[in-house]
Amino acid sequence: MSVNLRQRRVESEGASEKLSDVDFDDSKKVGSHIYGKDSTPSQRCPQGHYAAFGILLVIATFVTFYKIWNPAEVVFDEVHFGKFAGYYLKRTYYFDVHPPLAKLMIAGAGYLLGFDGQYDFANIGDSYIDHQVPYIGLRALPAILNVICVGLIYGIMKESGYSLAICILTTAMYIFDNAMVTQNRLILLDSMLLVFILATIYSYIQFRKLRHTSFSVEWWSWLLATGVFMAFTVSVKMVGLFVVAMIGFSVIYDLWMLLDIKRGLTMNQFLKHFYARAFSLIFVPIVIYLFWFYVHFAILNESGPGDAFMTTRFQDTLKNSPLKMSALEIHYGDEITMKHKDTNSYLHSHDLHYPLRYEDGRVSSKGQQVTAVMEPNENCYWRIKPATESEGDEQDEPRLVKDGDIIQLEHVVTGTNLLTHDVASPWMPTNEEITTVPLDTRYEETLFKIVFDDDDAEVFETHMTSFRLVHEDTKVAVWVHNKKLPEWGLGQLEVNGNKNALDKTNYWSAQEIKGKNATEINASKNAKELGHMPFIKKFFELQGRMLSHNAGLTKPHPYQSTPITWPFMIRGVSYWSKEDTRSQIYLTGNLFGWYLSVGGIAVFAGIMLADVLARRRGIDPIEEPVRHRVLQSAGFFFVGWALHYFPFFLMGRSLFLHHYLPAATINYLLLGAMYQFIFVDGIDSPVSFLSRKSKLTRQTSMKAEVSWKVYAAVGVTLLLQIAMFIYLAPLTYGTPLTVEEVQSHQLLNGWKLQYGSAPHFSAGLSETEGLIESSDNVIEMSVLPPKWVDIVDEVDESLDVVKDKITKLEGMHRKHLLPGFDDRTSDEAAINNLTQQITDEFYRIKRDIQRIRVGVNDSDQDDMLARNIQTSLATKVQDVSSSFRKQQSSYLQKMQGQENRKADILGLENDLSNEAAELLLDEDAQVGFTESQLAVLESSNELIDQREREVNQIAKSIHQLAEIFRDLQTLVIDQGSMLDRIDYNIEQTTVQVKEAVVQLDKGAHYQNKTRKRKLMLLLILIIMLLIVILIVKPKRR
């Protein structure tokens, strides 16, 4: 212990005269290691660097561009970014969660290559050749950037003071990483992201090396370059903010050190440094980031698929916007429908009332219900009226509705005014109930102020104007609660008065004016002028949409993974596959390189922890210049890796392995730093450029000792890295593989490679013996799906439509059964019409099910599969129709009960003659019947006749359904025998599985001895060996 470690001398004197640690210069602490006269970094640069740099670039070019034309089909997310490039070329507006720079670069390449953007990259596997897409040139752009990444990695290591061998190691580890090659040669954004991240790091290192020549031309150039590339990074993907944080932390530490009085800087000098960094690293990046969005908006000036994501005001600025063609100015007296923008539901009312008492005991006003529905109908029309009728009659022409007007809303069907008051709503006691009241009553409580979202909007237009309805009396806003009301509310959405009147979810838009055809009206007018929206407002609106939709990408995906699994590559991503050649592209990194990089992180953490503990005991296990280099350089890389990795743990969206690639790239930089620390004695110092006036020019220089052990360690590491790269290359380049080869390449259980399983299970004494013997019971799937697959989808969709109509019919039944004296002729006609539609749908479904076996191949297997599908669909139809018949039967019984009750009340028998009825009416009138009772008695016969017609109609519908199910019953006849055959097959399978278990045990024993296990053990041994070398490594001399 005493041989390798030196006791630290504790000074009792004042502060040392040595420079502050902010200098990041190891030359100030060289001790007694003198290797020659003073020198600058350029003087110490060996010629070997140029040769190594050139050779590595040639290798990187070959590895990246090798078979770049394969496959000539759309791969993975090329479906998105190729399509977005086409939108730029067609100038049609689209929406994406990523900033525009990388997509603009792809579009620019497409423009130079003559791509017209007409092909929309519809599906993975579509042929580029058939659609005449210059895909090789488009893929060449990210491939070239990947080669530039190689050069930047070499430059970062070289300019950070690492030896030639370590520069070669770090760069080659990146070159021969399968994930980097796969991702960075396709029409994707990651190569742009990586090249700008590395350019930012490289520029900042160059800037830091010039800290002794502050405010020189070179100093300003590299500082501005850092800000520019930092802006470019964020302009590619929002995760570029991680490199902003990486540089930001370093700059804050730098400024903190500059503030130290020991540096001898005045406050004016310090403020110059602060302002220079603020201008270059804050102001310049913001301007550049805004510039790319300005270009984005300037190019995409035509209406396109992205319109729906933006506000109506934004859409108004686009050419040929369909929303603008459907916009009409709204006048007082117009009958309009209103759509809630947050829930896409329509303001609605009907003649049903709130219950007097809710389930929780609260009491309502028992007023007319005001609800929201997803599909507009006649009950969704509201007449917009001025607060006083005289205001609307001042001019001959109807007056336009404007922002800030006080209005009344009259429900057209029921002839009542919208009202809200201080009564709790059904679901939210804190919000106010919204109802309607008869005209000319409770005037003050029926007044609402219309407030536009856009302060610059002049008139109220359909589709284009977003507005709030704020109650004048209580100051609440009309709002839709995204929760359905109970059965008494027909399952419609609740509408209430939101006390937070400024809530962004309070906005509505008018959709339609009754009796006016917007297309015809606008077609007769001159072309409307495009709306205007300031750039900064468009920018912030798009930023908000990008952030919200990015956070909403939570839909599960079969290849998504969690951040904790990324460094260990537990799960990859299938990018593309072709069944006839068993070719596939599967994203996975170099297993050896990634696991070794994890070891590098562990070694760095161990070094830092051991050093801190030792120094607490007065021991210096690491020489000061070396410690300083590890902290400033390797520590910088470690912070960069952590900032590009750990934030993903906080994200709720779906994540994939490719999100780890920036962190994996920086991890290779840290791995190189750890190899330097373990295998190289000393450091090259100074690495900074010194001014002629600097006192540091009088310092001695230090040069690292590079022994044969360094080249041996680098050689072995690269040999293993290249070997693993070649082994996984078929998954990188899409090379055809046999089933056995696919299985051998599935190194981890989490890798879900395609075509890795045989057509059937193997068991028994022979490898070719199937678990279930081939017979007529085995169903073979062809490459293309059978024709009946589309029929199944159509039947499922038809059943969904039938279910919706049955639900709607049930609500109409409930409404029709309510007591009342209004004319129900229209309701009865609607019920009959809807019942007939449902019956027709069942007939169509029956025909579709019968078509399944038409055109089936002659094989017994296909015929059996078709029969099974028919049986399954028939069962579904039977369930739906059963509920329909029960509903019809219940309705019929209630109708009959209603007629019986009326007959009992009237004292009438079914065979009562008209004369007797008239006599009874006269007698009852004499004993004191009221006028309303007389009216009921006089219309009783007509009601009874009407009910009989309805009963006959329902009975006819039920009879038609019975015919349908007699036909469907034939589809289920063979089900019993089929189940018997399934039971027999299961019994046979049990026997075969027992035999298979024995074979699987043998296979597991054999698998334990395969090269996968040996490879994993080899990786573990190498990492353990590195740790041992670190522990026993002698003191540098």
Secondary structure, 3 states (H helix, E strand, C coil): CCCCCEECCCCCCCCCCCCCHHHCCHHHHCCCCCCCCCCCCCCCCCCHHHHHHHHHHHHHHHHHHCCCCCCCECCCCHHHHHHHHHHHHHCECCCCCCCCHHHHHHHHHHHHHCCCCCCCCCCCCCECCCCCCCHHHHHHHHHHHHHHHHHHHHHHHHHCCCCHHHHHHHHHHHHCCHHHHHHCCCCCCHHHHHHHHHHHHHHHHHHHHCHHHCCCHHHHHHHHHHHHHHHHHHHHCHHHHHHHHHHHHHHHHHHHHHCCHHHCCCHHHHHHHHHHHHHHHHHHHHHHHHHHHHHHHHHCCECCCCHHHCCHHHHCCCECCHHHHCCCECECCCEEEEEECCCCEEEEEEEEECCCECCCCCECCCCEEEEEECCCCHHHCEEEEECCHHHHCCCCCCCECCCCCEEEEEECCCCEEEEEEEEECCCCCCCEEEEEEECCCCHHHHCEEEEECCCCCCCCECCCCEEEEEECCCCCEEEEEEEECCHHHCCCEEEEEECCCCCHHHCEEEEEECCCCHHHHHHCCCCCCCCCCCHHHHHHHHHHHHHHHHHCCCCCCCCCCCHHHCCCCCCCEEEEEECCCCEEEEECCCHHHHHHHHHHHHHHHHHHHHHHHHHHCCEECCCHHHHHHHHHHHHHHHHHHHHCCHHHHHCCCCCCHHHHHHHHHHHHHHHHHHHHHHHCECCCECCCCCCCCCHHHHCCCECCECCHHHHHHHHHHHHHHHHHHHHHHHHHHCCCCCHHHHHHHCCCCCCCCCCCCCCCCECCCCCCCECCCCCCCCCCCCCCCCCHHHHHHHHHHHHHHHHHHHHHHHHHHHHHHCCCCCCCHHHHHHHHHHHHHHHHHHHHHHHHHHHCCCCCCCCHHHHHHHHHHHHHHHHHHHHHHHHHHHHHHHHHHHHHHHHHHHHHHHCCCCCCCHHHHHHHHHHHHHCCCCHHHHHHHHCHHHHHHHHHHHHHHHHHHHHHHHHHHHHHHHHHCCHHHHHHHHHHHHHHHHHHHHHHHHHHHHHHHHHCCCHHHHHHHHHHHHHHHHHHHHHHCCCCC
